Amino acid sequence: SQQGEEDPQALSIQEGENATMNCSYKTSINNLQWYRQNSGRGLVHLILIRSNEREKHSGRLRVTLDTSKKSSSLLITASRAADTASYFCATDAYNYGQNFVFGPGTRLSVLP
Amino acid sequence: SAVISQKPSRDICQRGTSLTIQCQVDSQVTMMFWYRQQPGQSLTLIATANQGSEATYESGFVIDKFPISRPNLTFSTLTVSNMSPEDSSIYLCSVLGDRVYEQYFGPGTRLTVT
């Protein structure tokens, strides 16, 4: 399958520190997206990076994509307690249409 | 963006019964998706529901267990039939936004089967 896989599975940091999460996938993709889920609620779209892009920024978020390594990273700078959530990457492949495959997620805890 | 609501938000059901989950969108959308998220796990796509056609189910999911209706462009239902404790999960519906590759998710329905 071309499932995205995140690491680490869980991450605990202090408020103000940076948090980095990684995602790997197996097949060629059109896009890769990152989502946040607070405490078992619905997912919120954070950022999309296209296969021809290498880096993208949105506020305190920075996403990189390395298609040669089939990996992406999400960096949250100056973390806040409100960033505590699970973060998922989602990929869609050329042959997979508009269906997305979600990775297992990283549970981030930001301690005050 | 799309605003999505789901009903019920949570339910506790007995083994062998069925539960129908409703998903309402504030705008007309062609494609709606139903996902299952088992405790502590990621999301797994159950099916894609297009208005006016039969839902397309992913491997491991069948219509008899998860019948879906899509009567119009703003509404869909997912029924979890003949439930067992293994069906305890969060069920989420989603739609594609104007930016085709961005999905908007409902708040989810937390189902516990006893």
Contacts between the chains, C-beta under 8 A, distances in Angstrom:
chain1	res1	chain2	res2	distance
A	30	B	101	7.0
A	31	B	101	4.9
A	33	B	101	7.0
A	33	B	102	7.2
A	33	B	103	7.9
A	35	B	105	7.9
A	40	B	37	7.9
A	40	B	90	5.8
A	40	B	108	7.0
A	40	B	110	6.6
A	41	B	107	5.5
A	41	B	108	6.0
A	42	B	4	7.5
A	42	B	92	6.0
A	42	B	105	4.0
A	42	B	106	5.4
A	42	B	107	4.4
A	42	B	108	5.2
A	43	B	43	7.5
A	43	B	92	7.2
A	43	B	94	7.7
A	43	B	103	7.6
A	43	B	105	4.4
A	44	B	105	7.4
A	45	B	97	8.0
A	45	B	102	5.3
A	45	B	103	6.5
A	45	B	104	7.1
A	48	B	99	7.5
A	48	B	101	6.1
A	48	B	102	6.2
A	88	B	42	6.2
A	88	B	43	7.1
A	90	B	103	7.8
A	92	B	101	6.6
A	98	B	31	6.7
A	98	B	96	6.4
A	98	B	100	6.9
A	98	B	101	7.3
A	99	B	33	7.7
A	99	B	45	6.0
A	99	B	48	6.8
A	99	B	58	7.9
A	100	B	45	7.4
A	100	B	103	6.6
A	101	B	45	7.8
A	102	B	42	4.7
A	102	B	43	4.4
A	102	B	44	7.8
A	103	B	42	6.1
A	104	B	41	7.0
A	104	B	42	4.7
A	105	B	42	5.3
